[in-house]
Amino acid sequence: MTTDSASNARPSDDRAFFGHPRGLSTLFFTEMWERFSYYGMRAILLLYMTTAVAGGGLGWTAEAAAPIYALYAASVYFLPLIGGWIADRFIGAKRATFVGGVIIMLGHFTLAFPMISTFYAGLVLVAVGTGFLKSNISAMVGDLYGKEDERRDAGFSIFYMGINIGAFLAPIICGFLAQSNAFRSWIAGFGIDPNSSWHFGFACAGIGMGLGLVQYVWGRRNLITVGNVPQPEVKETAAEDSNASTGKDSGYIIKMVVLVFLSVAVIGYAAFSQGFSTALSYVLMPTVVIAALIGVFLTGGQDKLSRDDWKRLAVLIILFAFSTIFWMGFEQAATSFNLFANQLTDNRIFGWEFPASWLQSVNAILIVIFAPIVGAVWMVLGKRQPSDAVKFSLGLFFAGVGFIVVAYAASLTAGGKVSPLWLVLVYFFHTIGELCLSPVGLASMTKLAPARMISLMLGVWFLSISLGNYIAGRIAGEFVANAAVLSRIFIIVAAILIVAALVLFALSPLIKRLYTAPEEMVPVEPA
């Protein structure tokens, strides 16, 4: 394949997958199964940690479990910063995605063993594997489109829908295996301890990642022009060379990756241990955020960015700050809302009680329904659509409205358990907010970041989710089944989100001027 034929099949002419490049189908299904594995484990993780030992859980209080969950959830979205840097500089996004998938699968299967040591080790493996996969698969989605291709936002919305198909199915299947009395009775009939049902849920997550790897290997032929090993100079046969050769320095790269993995695993194991995690969680994330931002500026200086590149990086940093606030609220779904569903919600339908983890699927099914609609709206509006900053402010506002709803629902628990429809309504508002913010954030990182910093800046994007997850986990540590306390916590979060929305909306004209820098307006054709 020549460079011309490869490039002609990429940005504007390739419309094989619902009007989008055929490579989107490979990445769509791979990420769908990876997210199945992640959300399946996520739906039951905190519940497993806080369930009594007699019920097969670890028997920890919310206060004890929260620091460990916060560190894990933060690590899952922080490590893509490192994985993105390794891919950008050494192994390429395509290889990093495969390596990450293998490590994630091993992590879930490790969690399937009912020992405290395998519990910690499994969390570390999943976090490290996600570090290699998460930002790099998103970088390849962005690379399927030209800089000015108006399909980009819609493409990310479709990609995001794939994420949420996996996220919808996972809590239902993994939650059923982990919590359902029917499944527990069934395995007991085979002489298996019914309390081991939690570990069947974790194993199911590993099977999901395995299916994703099969899909990824099978569809790699659709990704010839994206995610290849970085080259110092672009050659005419770069796409072919990067796929045909292993590179004379592959041994060094493999050793480096193994060293990084082992180092993170050892440090991570210590970090997740219950005693150390509480102290570490107070200093880790501020240190990580400061170090990451310094790293971005040092990398930009090394790459000798232009003034307009720096302006666009400034936009990305601003979006990073407001994205963190959004995810701080949104990620209460896996923490405070999950505990709320388990302890304060009447999860019965016609006398049959469904697992509390099933409510984790509500957000996902709403996104599957509304993502195509939102994507179509952006495509129809074209250049008339709202700026990214305005979309972000809408996302923050809807998240704030959701917290007003859950604060009211919490106040009703003084009289007993409440209907699960309250959480469904909360997830509706959060879903609309997520669709306004998250696909746009991913697209902005690939659209505005300098070419050699795309995976790195996607790592920064995921760092905002990491920090949001960390704060959400810490808030969950304050969870008590008390109407007044919960209402107060949720109202405070609502106020933060709505004020942030108003501030960002006020700043949107300034951000738009930085966004549309001169170099952005005149695309430069490749040499």
Secondary structure, DSSP 4 states (H G I P E B T S, - for coil): --HHHHHHTTTTS--TBTTB-THHHHHHHHHHHHHHHHHHHHHHHHHHHHS-GGGTS----HHHHHHHHHHHHHHHHHHHHHHHHHIIIIIHHHHHHHHHHHHHHHHHHHHTS-SHHHHHHHHHHHHHHHHHHHHHHHHHHHHTS-TT-TTHHHHHHHHHHHHHHHHHHHHHHHHHHHH-HHHHHHHHTTT--GGGHHHHHHHHHHHHHHHHHHHHHHTGGGGTTSSPPP-SS--TTHHHHHHH---TTHHHHHHHHHHHHHHHHHHHHHHHSHHHHHHHHHHHHHHHHHHHHHHHHHHHHHTT--HHHHHHHHHHHHHHHHHHHHHHHHGGGTTHHHHHHHHSB--EETTEEPPGGGGGHHHHHHHHHHHHHHHHHHHHHGGGSPPHHHHHHHHHHHHHHHHHHHHHHHHHGGGS-B-THHHHHHHHHHHHHHHHHHHHHHHHHHHHS-GGGHHHHHHHHHHHHHHHHHHHHHHHTT--S-HHHHHHHHHHHHHHHHHHHHHHHHHHHHHHHHHT-HHHHSPPPP-
